[in-house]
Amino acid sequence: MSDEEHHFESKADAGASKTYPQQAGTIRKNGYIVIKGRPCKVVEVSTSKTGKHGHAKCHFVAIDIYTAKKLEDIVPSSHNCDVPHVTRTDYQLIDISEDGFVSLLTDSGNTKDDLRLPTDETLLAQIKDGFAEGKDLVVTVMSAMGEEQICALKDIGPK
């Protein structure tokens, strides 16, 4: 072969895809789907019958899991749709900084300081009030497609 050395510059991550393909006809209500590049939770699915020369079509109504915006999409039921890998992780809340970031304790004992407080007013108030009262709080962080957001809160008793 050749004596030249080949150097490849990799700009990608570890190769774990943010989405996976799934046939549109198999996606159900309360499942997840990517619409216009956003991870969404499906709230309504309706399927139309095939026409003279056509595919059955699935009409998805879904809500963006981060912004709560309603999005719609129509896809032939035999085609593949992107489905986001959605994971939920629980972290213990350590601190809330002045600029709206939270300090969380991971399972391995490290801290995670790159998350903002949620934009949802009721959840935000619950977190701030519970933290001010000195309660031990565990927040659930939902992550999909490279974005993360606090989506739930649990009180595990006083410190």
N, C-alpha and C positions, 0 to 999 in steps of 0.2 A: 504494500500500500504506500501511501505518501508519508513523508517524514514531517509534514507540517503539523503544527499543533493547532487544535481547534478550540477556541474559547467561545462559550455561549453565555450571553448575558441574559439572565432570567429576571423578568420584571413581574412575574406572576407570584401568587401565593403558593401554598403547599399543594395546590391542585384540587382541593376540595371545592366542588362546585357550589355556588350559592343557590342553584335551583336544580330540579330534576324533571324530566319530561313525564307527563301522564296523559293518557287519552282523555279528551274533553268529555266524552260520554260517561266516564267513570268518576268524575269529580262531583261530589255531593254537597249539599248544604252543610255549613259549619266546617267545610274543608278550606284549604288555602289555595290561592291561585295568583299568578303575576298578571296584572293588567296595567298596560302603559308603563311597564318597568317598575311598578310598585307592588310590594307584597300585600295581599288583601285576604280577608276572610269572607267566604261566600255566604250571602244571606238568602239568596233566591236563585234557583235554577229552573229554567223551563226549556223543554225540548220540542222543537217543531218537527212535523212529519216531513218525509222526503217529498220533493216535488217530482215532476215528470222526469227530469234529468238531474237529480241533485242529491246532495247529502242531507241527512237530518242535521239540524243546527241546534246548538245549545246556547241559550241566552243566559249569561251570568250577571247577577247584580251582586256586587261585593263592596266591602268597606275597607279602606286602607287601614292596616293595623297600627300605623303610627300617627297619621293625621286625621283619621276618622272620616275622610272624604268618601263619598259614594261614587263608585266607578262601575261602568257596564261594558260588557264585551259579548260579541256573538262569534262563535267558533263552530265550524263543522264538527259533528260529534266524533268522527273518525280521526280527526287531526289531534296532534299532541299539543298540550299547553304546558307552560312552565309552572312548576309548583315550587314555592320557596321552602328551603329547609328552615323550619321554625323551631327554635329551642327555648325552653324556659329554664332559668337557673335561679336558685334562691341564694341571696347574700345577706349577711347581717349588716345593718346600718351602724357605722361608727360615728360619722360626723357629717354635718352639713356646712359647707363653706359659705362665705358672704356672697360670692359671685354665682351661686345657684348650682354648684357641683356637689355631689355626694361622695363620701368616702365609704367604701364597702369592704367587708372582710370576706375573702374567698375561702373555699374549703381547704386549700393548701396553706392557709395562714398568711397569705400576702394581702396587700390592699389593692383595691381597684378604684382609681380616682378620676376616671375619664367620663363619667356619666353625669348628665344634667338632671335636675329635678324634673318630674313629669309636668307636662303642660295642662293636664286635666286638673281643673280647679279643686274638685272634691278630694281626689287622691293627694294632691299637693298639700291641702289643708290638714288631712289626716296624718301625713308624714311629719309635717312641721309641728303640729300639736303634740303628737305622740313623742317626738324627739324632745320637745320642750319639757314635757312631763317626766322625762327620764326613763321612758319605757324601753324595753328591749324589742327592737323592731327588726323583722326580716322582710326584705323587699324581693319581689319576683321580677327578674329582668328577662324580657322577651327579646331574642335576637334573631334577625332574618336579613339576608342579603347585605351583610356588612353594617347594619344599623342595629342599635340597641336602645331600649327604652324601658323604664320602670313601669310595670303594668298592674302590679298588685302589692298588697301590704298585709303582713301578719304580725300580730302582737304576741310575743311569746312570754309575756309576764314582765314584772318589774326587775330592775337590775339587782 
